[in-house]
């Protein structure tokens, strides 16, 4: 097509107009897009909702499993699954947020390369970075990201192309939001920073024009406004630049944008119980089992019935004691069979206690109040191994018809705990015989 220039873009549009006149057809320019050669057009577009749903459906089926023509139960809400692991999720990428972060990369390039051809085209159509970055002039807010305004700011230099009131160039927010009464009284509402003063011997002097004199109710904002401007130190030799606040380097990256955008959707949400599971070094299947237990998302009778699965009275009873309905807290902690298993583990350190009735309380319980992080990790591994063995024993009873042997279950737990501790702790160098002889001494290592 020749050299990249505005004239060539105009020529392309003229050719399309000629095509309309000759063919009698209509070219829908509103659905047309202009992109660089060699750039995948899909990276410039918002991900269609129907495509997003289809991809997420593939992710769901992979996570929860799916037989032919049989839809499996989705045990945890997808928005919780896509949360970071520190917030109680699995850390699976949220495609909508990721697509937004990819689009933000092009927006960031526009901010820093406004003189390029495609930058000029966007500037002529949308009004430049300011129109693409902020919600204003009655535009529909759903097409604009308010979070973007909080994550970017400009540093003024000799170019001074920032909008004085609308851009975030001083402090943590725009001046129009920080000083609304000062803005209302200004006769320079649509001025850029360069038009708000002038250079006098390499020193910047502010020059403001107001609609009226200041009222008593304006004095607080006016004093704060003057104090803030007195801290501004513009350097004539410096160039204007954008700073990405979500990264300590100030440079934009898709990873930091995705993390910032995703975290803003889950402000204040933390889950120390689930977040610590992934650092234990236990097998991934065991970590997922513990995660599902905390989320109350295991295929326990209680959960199956709450999701419309019809079971007979005999199928709904605990697989171990066959006395009450199977629930998470009963199966793993309150059943008289599993209770013997837990007391067996507590006996390693000569403790006799009563287990809490709640699953979450049991998961958060430790034998002593003052434990180091390494000691807490050991007990988390022990707890995970016990729950893993109980779950396997329960499944073998239901699906394979095996009898429940408490002593055999205890032996499996002894070996499982020893092997997991040995794998995850270099200082744990004891043989299985030493472990069986004195678990308390081995746990102190």
C-alpha positions in Angstrom: 0.0 0.0 0.0 3.0 2.3 0.0 4.4 4.4 2.8 2.5 4.7 6.1 0.8 8.1 5.9 -2.5 9.8 6.4 -2.7 10.4 2.7 -2.6 6.7 2.0 -5.4 6.1 4.5 -7.5 8.7 2.8 -6.7 7.0 -0.6 -7.9 3.6 0.8 -11.2 5.2 1.9 -11.6 6.8 -1.6 -11.1 3.4 -3.2 -13.8 2.0 -1.0 -16.1 4.9 -2.0 -15.4 4.1 -5.7 -16.3 0.5 -5.0 -19.6 1.6 -3.6 -20.4 3.7 -6.7 -19.4 1.0 -9.2 -21.0 -2.0 -7.4 -24.0 -0.4 -5.9 -23.1 -2.1 -2.6 -22.6 -0.3 0.7 -19.4 -0.5 2.8 -20.2 -0.3 6.5 -17.3 1.8 7.8 -18.7 1.7 11.3 -17.8 -2.0 11.4 -14.4 -1.5 9.7 -11.1 -1.4 11.5 -7.7 -0.2 10.6 -4.7 -2.1 11.9 -1.0 -2.6 11.2 0.2 -5.2 8.8 1.3 -8.4 10.6 -0.9 -7.7 13.6 -3.7 -10.1 14.4 -6.9 -8.2 14.2 -8.3 -10.2 17.2 -5.8 -8.5 19.5 -7.5 -5.2 18.7 -11.0 -6.2 19.4 -13.1 -6.8 22.5 -13.6 -10.5 22.9 -17.2 -11.3 21.7 -19.4 -12.6 24.5 -20.5 -15.7 22.7 -16.8 -16.6 22.1 -16.0 -15.9 25.7 -18.7 -18.2 26.9 -17.6 -21.0 24.6 -14.0 -20.8 25.8 -15.0 -20.6 29.5 -17.2 -23.7 28.8 -14.2 -25.6 27.7 -12.3 -24.5 30.8 -15.2 -25.6 33.0 -15.5 -29.0 31.3 -11.7 -29.6 31.8 -11.9 -28.6 35.5 -15.0 -30.5 36.5 -14.9 -33.3 33.9 -17.5 -34.1 31.3 -18.7 -37.3 29.8 -20.3 -37.5 26.4 -23.8 -36.0 26.5 -23.6 -35.8 30.4 -23.0 -32.4 32.0 -21.1 -32.6 35.3 -21.8 -30.5 38.4 -19.9 -27.2 38.6 -19.1 -27.3 42.3 -17.7 -23.7 42.7 -18.8 -20.5 41.1 -16.5 -19.6 38.1 -15.7 -16.1 39.4 -14.4 -17.7 42.6 -12.3 -20.3 40.6 -10.6 -17.4 38.7 -9.7 -15.6 41.9 -6.0 -15.6 42.8 -4.9 -18.4 45.0 -4.2 -15.9 47.9 -7.9 -15.0 47.7 -9.2 -18.5 47.8 -9.4 -19.3 44.1 -7.4 -21.6 41.8 -5.7 -18.8 39.9 -7.2 -19.8 36.6 -7.0 -16.9 34.2 -10.1 -14.8 33.8 -10.4 -14.3 30.0 -12.5 -11.2 30.2 -10.0 -9.4 32.4 -7.1 -10.8 30.3 -8.7 -9.5 27.1 -9.2 -6.1 28.7 -5.5 -6.1 29.7 -4.5 -6.8 26.1 -6.6 -4.0 24.8 -5.1 -1.7 27.5 -1.7 -2.4 26.0 -2.8 -0.8 22.7 -4.3 2.1 24.6 -0.9 2.5 26.4 0.9 2.5 23.1 -1.3 5.3 21.9 -0.4 7.4 25.0 3.3 7.0 24.3 3.3 6.9 20.4 0.6 9.5 19.5 2.6 10.6 16.5 2.4 7.2 14.8 0.0 6.7 11.9 -2.6 4.6 13.8 -2.2 7.0 16.7 -3.2 10.0 14.5 -6.1 8.0 13.1 -7.4 7.3 16.6 -6.8 10.9 17.7 -8.8 12.2 14.7 -11.7 9.8 15.4 -11.9 9.7 19.1 -10.0 12.9 20.2 -6.8 11.3 21.5 -5.8 9.6 24.7 -8.1 11.8 26.9 -11.3 10.7 25.2 -10.2 7.0 25.3 -9.1 7.1 28.9 -11.8 8.9 30.8 -15.6 8.8 31.2 -16.9 12.1 30.2 -19.4 14.0 28.0 -22.3 11.6 28.8 -20.7 8.6 27.1 -21.8 5.1 28.2 -19.6 4.1 31.1 -19.7 0.4 30.2 -17.4 1.1 27.3 -14.8 2.9 29.4 -12.7 1.5 32.3 -12.8 3.7 35.4 -10.1 1.6 36.9 -7.8 2.8 34.1 -7.9 6.4 35.5 -6.7 5.1 38.9 -3.7 3.3 37.4 -2.1 5.9 35.2 -0.7 9.4 35.7 1.5 11.8 33.7 4.7 13.5 34.6 4.9 17.0 33.2 7.9 18.3 31.2 8.6 20.8 28.5 5.8 19.4 26.2 3.0 19.9 28.9 0.4 18.3 26.7 -1.6 17.1 29.7 -5.1 18.5 30.4 -4.7 20.6 33.5 -8.0 19.7 35.2 -8.9 16.3 33.6 -5.6 14.4 33.6 -4.0 12.8 36.7 -0.7 14.5 36.7 -0.5 15.9 40.3 -1.3 13.8 43.3 -3.4 10.6 43.2 -6.4 12.0 41.2 -7.4 14.6 38.7 -7.7 18.2 39.9 -11.3 18.3 38.7 -12.2 15.6 41.3 -9.9 16.9 44.0 -11.0 20.5 43.8 -14.5 20.7 42.2 -15.3 24.2 43.6 -12.0 25.6 42.2 -12.8 24.0 38.8 -16.3 25.6 38.7 -14.8 29.0 39.2 -12.1 28.6 36.5 -12.3 30.3 33.1 -9.7 27.8 31.9 -11.7 24.5 32.2 -10.4 23.1 28.9 -6.8 24.3 29.0 -3.8 22.1 28.8 -1.0 22.4 31.3 1.1 24.5 28.8 -1.7 27.1 28.7 -1.9 27.6 32.5 1.2 29.7 32.8 4.6 30.5 31.1 8.3 30.0 31.5 10.3 32.9 32.9 14.0 32.3 32.7 13.5 28.5 33.0 11.1 28.9 35.9 7.4 28.1 35.5 4.9 30.8 36.6 1.2 30.0 37.0 -1.4 32.3 35.5 -5.0 31.7 36.4 -8.2 33.5 35.3 -11.3 33.2 37.6 -14.9 33.9 37.0 -15.4 35.7 40.3 -13.7 36.4 43.6 -13.4 33.7 46.2 -16.2 33.1 48.7 -15.7 32.1 52.3 -16.9 28.5 51.6 -14.2 28.2 48.9 -11.3 29.1 51.2 -10.4 25.6 52.4 -10.2 24.2 48.9 -8.4 27.3 47.6 -5.7 27.1 50.3 -5.2 23.4 49.7 -5.0 24.0 45.9 -2.4 26.7 46.3 -0.3 24.5 48.7 -0.4 21.6 46.2 0.7 23.7 43.2 3.5 25.2 45.3 5.0 21.7 45.4 5.1 21.3 41.6 8.6 21.4 40.1 8.4 21.4 36.3 11.7 21.1 34.5 11.8 22.7 31.0 14.3 20.2 29.6 12.3 17.1 30.6 9.9 15.3 28.3 6.3 14.4 29.2 5.8 10.8 30.0 3.2 8.5 31.3 3.7 6.4 34.5 2.0 3.1 35.1 1.2 3.1 38.8 0.4 -0.7 39.0 4.1 -1.5 38.5 7.0 -0.2 40.5 9.0 0.4 37.4 6.3 2.7 36.0 6.2 0.8 32.7 3.1 -0.9 31.4 2.8 -4.7 31.1 -0.1 -7.0 30.4 0.6 -9.0 33.5 0.5 -6.0 35.8 -2.7 -4.7 34.1 -4.4 -8.1 34.5 -3.4 -8.4 38.1 -4.5 -4.8 39.0 -7.8 -5.1 37.1 -8.5 -8.5 38.6 -7.6 -7.4 42.1 -9.9 -4.4 41.9 -12.8 -6.8 41.2 -12.1 -8.5 44.5 -11.0 -5.7 46.8 -10.4 -6.7 50.4 -10.9 -10.4 49.8 -8.3 -12.7 51.4 -8.3 -16.4 52.3 -5.3 -17.4 54.3 -6.6 -21.0 54.7 -6.8 -21.7 51.0 -3.8 -19.4 50.1 -1.4 -21.5 52.2 -2.4 -24.9 50.7 -0.4 -24.4 47.5 2.9 -23.8 49.4 2.8 -27.0 51.4 4.3 -29.1 48.7 1.7 -31.9 49.0 0.5 -33.6 45.8 -1.7 -31.3 43.6 -4.7 -33.7 43.9 -4.5 -33.5 47.7 -4.3 -29.7 47.6 -7.3 -29.5 45.4 -9.2 -31.9 47.7 -8.4 -29.6 50.7 -9.5 -26.6 48.6 -12.8 -28.2 47.7 -13.3 -29.2 51.4 -12.9 -25.6 52.5 -15.2 -24.4 49.7 -17.7 -27.1 50.7 -17.5 -28.4 47.2 -17.0 -32.1 47.6 -19.5 -34.6 46.3 -20.8 -35.4 49.8 -24.4 -36.6 50.2 -25.5 -33.3 51.7 -24.0 -31.3 48.7 -25.4 -33.7 46.2 -28.9 -33.5 47.6 -28.7 -29.7 47.7 -28.0 -29.8 43.9 -31.0 -31.9 43.1 -29.4 -35.4 43.1 -31.9 -37.9 44.5 -30.5 -40.6 46.8 -32.1 -43.3 48.8 -32.1 -43.3 52.6 -29.4 -46.0 52.7 -27.2 -44.1 50.1 -27.5 -40.9 52.1 -26.0 -42.2 55.3 -22.4 -42.0 56.4 -20.2 -44.6 54.7 -18.3 -45.3 58.0 -20.9 -45.4 60.8 -24.1 -45.7 58.7 -26.0 -43.8 61.4 -26.5 -40.2 60.2 -26.6 -38.3 57.0 -23.2 -37.7 55.4 -21.9 -34.2 55.7 -18.4 -32.8 55.4 -18.0 -32.0 59.1 -19.4 -35.4 60.1 -17.5 -37.5 57.6 -14.0 -36.0 58.3 -14.2 -35.0 61.9 -17.3 -36.0 63.9 -17.9 -39.6 62.9 -16.9 -42.1 65.6 -14.7 -43.9 63.1 -12.8 -40.8 61.9 -12.7 -39.4 65.5 -10.5 -42.4 66.4 -8.2 -41.5 63.6 -7.7 -37.9 64.7 -7.1 -39.0 68.4 -4.5 -41.4 67.0 -2.7 -38.4 65.4 -3.0 -36.2 68.5 -1.6 -39.0 70.6 1.7 -38.5 68.8 2.3 -35.4 70.9 0.4 -36.7 73.9 -2.6 -34.4 73.5 -6.3 -35.3 74.1 -8.8 -32.8 72.8 -12.3 -32.4 71.5 -12.5 -31.6 67.8 -14.7 -28.6 66.7 -17.9 -29.3 64.8 -17.2 -26.9 62.0 -15.0 -27.9 59.0 -13.4 -24.5 58.8 -12.6 -24.5 62.5 -11.0 -27.9 62.2 -8.9 -26.8 59.3 -7.6 -23.8 61.2 -6.9 -25.7 64.4 -3.4 -26.3 65.7 -2.2 -28.2 68.8 -0.3 -25.2 70.3 -0.9 -21.5 70.4 2.7 -20.5 69.7 3.9 -22.3 66.6 6.5 -21.1 64.0 5.5 -21.0 60.4 7.5 -24.2 59.7 5.7 -26.0 62.6 2.3 -24.9 61.3 3.2 -26.1 57.8 4.0 -29.6 59.3 0.6 -29.8 60.9 -1.1 -28.6 57.7 0.6 -31.5 55.9 -0.5 -33.9 58.6 -4.1 -32.7 58.4 -4.1 -32.9 54.6 -2.7 -36.4 54.7 -5.4 -37.6 57.2 -8.2 -36.0 55.1 -6.8 -37.5 51.9 -6.7 -41.0 53.5 -10.2 -40.7 54.9 -11.5 -39.6 51.6 -9.9 -42.5 49.8 -11.2 -45.0 52.4 -14.7 -43.6 52.0 -14.6 -43.9 48.2 -13.3 -47.4 48.4 -16.1 -48.3 50.7 -18.8 -46.8 48.4 -17.5 -47.7 44.9 -15.5 -50.9 45.6 -17.3 -52.4 48.5 -14.2 -52.6 50.7 -14.8 -52.9 54.5 -13.6 -50.1 56.7 -10.6 -51.3 58.8 -9.7 -48.6 61.3 -6.3 -50.1 62.1 -5.5 -50.3 58.4 -6.6 -46.7 58.0 -4.3 -45.6 60.8 -1.4 -47.5 59.2 -2.0 -45.8 55.9 -2.0 -42.4 57.6 1.2 -43.1 59.4 3.0 -43.9 56.2 1.3 -41.1 54.2 2.3 -38.4 56.8 5.9 -39.7 57.0 6.3 -39.7 53.2 4.9 -36.2 52.7 6.9 -34.8 55.6 10.1 -36.4 54.2 9.5 -35.0 50.7 8.9 -31.5 51.9 11.4 -31.0 54.6 15.2 -31.6 54.0 15.7 -31.7 57.8 13.2 -34.5 58.2 15.7 -37.3 57.6 14.2 -40.1 59.7 13.4 -43.6 58.6 9.9 -44.9 58.8 10.9 -47.1 61.8 12.2 -44.1 63.6 9.0 -42.2 62.8 6.9 -45.0 64.2 9.0 -45.3 67.3 8.7 -41.6 68.2 6.6 -39.3 66.0 6.8 -36.4 68.6 10.7 -36.4 68.4 10.6 -36.4 64.6 8.1 -33.6 64.5 10.5 -31.4 66.5 13.1 -31.6 63.7 
